[in-house]
Amino acid sequence: MRLFIRNYSSSNCIFAILKSFGCFFQIFAVLFFLMLFTLGVGSASSLTNAVITVIHDQFMHIEKKWITTAVCTIGFFSGLIYTTPGGLQMLDLVDHFGAGFVIYIMATLEMIGICWFYGLSNVVRDIEFMLSMKLSVYWKFCWGFFIPIVLIVMFIYNLVAGSPPAGLPDIALSKFATKCLAKVIIWSLVS
């Protein structure tokens, strides 16, 4: 088997292994597709259930079946844009601006919320209680000031100097007065 794999490049190694199974090659392809489909459905249902639960907890007077219907309908109609001819470009925009920038924003808001609103002294006291040891000034400085400021600077730098996604033509960004304005508009559309 080792000699058989050496004759192929690294990109064809998996294909060579699967092809050595003969007629089971198609079965593995179907099983792999079903695995991905099951993972996708599981992830989508858990994320949708989280959104439905948050909305239901806020508006308890509305029945859960109506909230579920509304969330699923909004999700269906917002997902229709990906079936259009420009769907892949929209997917590139959502992936670039929605996934990348949301990480910066959520991490920054989490650090600010925990350390500035809950209180850095409360966080330190809770962690010292859980670990049964004193924390140094280093951790207080990092959690209270350094990490939120670095995340905000990184976000602003990526917003101003970052490049557009690879699948988006340059014509779409050159129509705006500045690249920064274009990115702000695209980012607000995506999120």
C-alpha positions in Angstrom: 0.0 0.0 0.0 2.9 2.4 0.8 4.4 2.0 -2.7 0.9 2.5 -4.2 0.5 5.9 -2.5 4.0 7.1 -3.4 3.2 7.0 -7.1 0.6 9.8 -6.6 1.0 13.4 -5.6 -0.2 14.5 -2.2 -3.4 16.0 -3.6 -4.3 12.7 -5.2 -3.4 10.5 -2.2 -6.9 10.3 -0.8 -8.3 9.7 -4.2 -5.8 6.8 -4.7 -6.7 5.3 -1.3 -10.4 5.4 -2.1 -9.9 4.1 -5.6 -8.1 1.1 -4.2 -11.4 0.0 -2.6 -12.9 -0.7 -6.1 -16.7 -0.6 -6.2 -16.8 0.9 -2.6 -15.5 4.2 -4.0 -19.0 5.5 -4.7 -20.2 4.3 -1.3 -17.5 6.4 0.4 -18.5 9.4 -1.6 -22.1 9.0 -0.6 -21.2 8.5 3.0 -19.0 11.6 3.0 -21.8 13.7 1.5 -24.3 12.4 4.1 -21.8 13.2 6.9 -21.4 16.8 5.7 -25.2 17.1 5.2 -25.8 15.8 8.8 -23.3 18.1 10.2 -24.8 21.1 8.3 -28.3 20.3 9.4 -27.2 19.8 13.0 -25.4 23.1 13.1 -28.2 25.0 11.4 -30.8 23.6 13.8 -28.8 24.4 16.9 -28.1 28.0 15.8 -31.8 28.5 14.8 -32.9 27.0 18.1 -30.6 29.4 20.0 -32.1 32.4 18.1 -35.7 31.1 18.7 -35.0 30.6 22.4 -33.6 34.1 22.9 -36.6 35.7 21.1 -39.0 33.5 23.0 -37.4 34.5 26.4 -37.8 38.1 25.5 -41.3 37.9 24.2 -43.0 35.2 26.3 -46.5 36.2 25.3 -45.9 35.0 21.7 -46.2 31.3 21.1 -43.0 29.5 20.2 -44.5 28.0 17.0 -45.0 31.6 15.6 -41.5 32.6 16.5 -40.1 29.5 14.9 -42.2 30.1 11.8 -41.0 33.7 11.6 -37.3 32.9 12.1 -37.4 30.1 9.6 -39.2 32.2 7.0 -36.7 35.1 7.4 -33.8 32.6 7.2 -35.3 31.1 4.0 -35.9 34.4 2.2 -32.5 35.8 3.3 -30.8 32.6 2.0 -32.4 32.9 -1.4 -29.8 35.5 -2.5 -27.2 32.8 -2.5 -29.2 31.0 -5.3 -28.9 33.9 -7.7 -26.1 34.3 -10.3 -24.3 36.7 -7.9 -24.7 34.3 -5.0 -21.0 33.3 -4.9 -19.9 36.9 -4.7 -22.4 37.6 -2.0 -21.1 34.5 -0.1 -17.5 35.9 -0.5 -18.7 39.2 1.0 -20.5 37.6 3.9 -17.6 35.3 4.6 -15.0 38.2 4.5 -17.0 40.9 6.2 -19.4 38.9 8.3 -17.1 36.3 9.7 -13.8 38.2 10.0 -15.1 41.5 11.4 -17.7 39.9 13.7 -14.8 38.1 15.5 -13.1 41.4 16.3 -16.4 43.1 17.3 -17.6 40.2 19.5 -14.2 39.8 21.2 -14.0 43.5 21.9 -17.5 43.7 23.2 -16.9 40.7 25.4 -13.8 42.1 26.9 -15.4 45.5 27.5 -18.6 43.9 28.9 -16.8 41.6 31.3 -14.0 43.9 32.4 -15.5 47.3 32.2 -19.2 46.8 33.0 -19.0 43.8 35.3 -15.8 45.2 36.7 -12.2 44.2 36.5 -12.0 43.9 40.3 -15.0 41.5 40.3 -13.4 39.4 37.5 -10.1 39.2 39.3 -11.8 38.4 42.6 -13.8 35.6 41.0 -10.8 34.1 39.2 -8.7 34.3 42.4 -11.5 32.5 44.3 -11.7 29.7 41.6 -7.9 29.3 41.4 -7.1 29.9 45.1 -4.2 32.1 44.1 -3.4 35.8 43.6 -3.2 37.2 40.1 -0.5 39.6 39.1 -0.9 43.1 37.7 0.0 41.7 34.2 -3.5 40.0 33.9 -5.3 43.0 35.2 -3.5 45.3 32.7 -4.1 42.9 29.8 -7.8 42.3 30.5 -8.7 45.8 31.4 -6.8 47.9 28.8 -4.3 46.1 26.5 -6.6 43.5 24.9 -9.6 45.8 24.2 -7.4 48.5 22.8 -5.4 46.1 20.6 -8.7 44.6 19.3 -10.1 48.0 18.5 -6.9 49.0 16.7 -6.9 45.8 14.7 -10.5 46.2 13.7 -10.0 49.8 12.5 -6.8 48.8 10.7 -8.5 45.9 8.9 -11.5 48.1 8.0 -9.2 50.8 6.5 -6.3 48.8 5.0 -7.7 45.4 4.5 -8.2 44.1 1.0 -11.5 43.1 -0.5 -12.4 39.4 -0.9 -10.8 37.6 -3.8 -14.1 36.8 -5.6 -15.2 40.5 -5.7 -14.4 42.5 -8.8 -12.5 45.8 -8.2 -15.1 47.6 -10.2 -17.6 47.2 -7.4 -15.3 49.0 -4.9 -14.0 51.7 -7.3 -17.4 53.3 -7.8 -17.4 54.7 -4.2 -15.5 57.7 -3.1 -13.1 55.8 -0.8 -12.4 52.2 -0.1 -13.2 52.8 3.6 -16.7 54.1 2.8 -17.3 51.1 0.5 -16.2 48.7 3.2 -18.5 50.3 5.8 -21.5 50.1 3.4 -20.7 46.5 2.5 -20.1 45.5 6.1 -23.4 47.1 7.2 -25.3 45.3 4.5 -23.7 41.9 5.4 -24.3 42.2 9.1 
